[in-house]
Amino acid sequence: MSQDHHIVLDVHERPTPGLWIILSAQHLFAMFGATILVPFLTGLNPSVALISSGVGTLLYIICTRGKIPAYLGSSFAFIGPIIAASQIEGIGSAGALVGCISAGLVYVVVSILIHLFGVKWLMRLLPPVVVGPVIMVIGLGLASVAINMAMNNPATNEYSTVHFSVALVTLFITIACSVFMRGVFALIPILFGITGGYLLSLSLGLIDFSQVAAAPLFVVPDFTFAFISEGSILTITAVALIAPVAFVTIAEHIGDQMVLSKVTGRNFLEEPGLHRSLLGDGLATILAALIGGPPNTTYGENIGVIAITRVMSVFVVGGAACIAVVFGFMGTVSALIQTIPVPVMGGVAILLFGVIASSGMRMLIDRRVDFGMKRNLIIASVILVIGIGGAFIQFPGDFKIAGMALATIVGLVLNLILPGRDAAEAGGSIFSQEEPAE
């Protein structure tokens, strides 16, 4: 390990109790806004999301033998597919969680294959020309969701100038904090944006605290347990909608591991190994879905906290996970989260979904994907139109493959069958850039 990293606390060092709580709370704030946003948008329980992110992080630490200081929170990539699956009659949120379990199983299978055969096969399966446009589809496909949340009165689902103003103020606060804040504060612009929008909503009388006053201090949240939908076709539909997203989040996971390796001066892809980190992520996602939480993924925000503070202790990250679990069982915290107005979250979502789409474009630029090659142009174009246009294939028995899932599958197939594959891959792979794709 390089000695130029000026480490404050190394991976296996434990801080004093007082400092431990402060440092762990800092990680909690970094992930809090993004983690509660995902269940808010998908109709899942934010308290369960906090619990599943905390328990999932602890499980991840165990799987990686306590050698990787990474925090796992709710993944944005699954928002669209979960919403789409939940809206299909007969599936609902609980049935959609079965699809999330299948995504976690994809992680587990890939981790086993990497352990047995290495990583080159995955590099060929997930070139930037496929992953980049799919990431763009994830963000752009959610654009209408963000705009509806921002512009409409949730009570009437009609346009409201007041609500749209709240959303825009929230958006501008988030942008300003992201651009002008420095240090650790620059890592939590979402939290600042939600707080600013919340205070404005409070002044406009848009918030009702009656549920907060009535909520007990500690309470068991409403866990939604995944179940097999009535009729195997509906279950297969949920799996077909959600499982393919795992290939995109696996690419993001690898990018995060590369950044974290650079920050800490280690090579986590070799020790404890990419197969162990993918296994931990997959098991955390399965556990989250089993109790009603959204799929988990490693968080770039928390990697940023480590980069700035130079505190790399796994104990600090584990402490943040424990605090998240405690917060999930606090009834007042859960009730307070539920009072956040929809337009506040809509304002934040405008930026976040746009950032997701832009991240896909950034991947194409960073990997120097040559769109002068007809092969690359065709693959990206087909993925974008199928994914954003909402195309689907209907099978007998109400089973269909739709939207982003279909776009991902078509992209993977086109990459395998179109000629010129070796020349196209000469420009690099998703593994060659040491930055996350979040």
Buried (B, 14 or more C-beta within 10 A) or exposed (E): EEEEBEBEBBBEBBBEEEEBBEBBBBBBBBBBBBBBBBBBBBBBBBBBBBBBBBBBBBBBBEBBEBBBBBBBBBBBBBBBBBBBBBEBEBBBBBBBBBBBBBBBBBBBEBBBBBBEEEBEEBBEBBBBBBBBBBBBBBBBBBBEBBBBBBBBBBEEEEEBEEBBBBBBBBBBBBBBBBEEBEEBBBBBBBBBBBBBBBBBBEEEEBBEEEBBEEBEEEBEBEBBEBEEBEBEBBBBBBBBBBBBBBBBBBBBBBBBBBBBBBBBBBEBBEEBBBBBBBBBBBBBBBBBBBBBBBBBBBBBBBBBBBBBBBBBBBBBBBBBBBBBBEBBBBBBBBBBBBBBBBBBBBBBBBBBBBBBBBBBBBBBEBBEBBEEBEBBBBBBEBBBEBBBEEBBEEEEEBBBBBBBBBBBBBBBEBBEEBEEBEEBBEBBBBBEBEBBBB
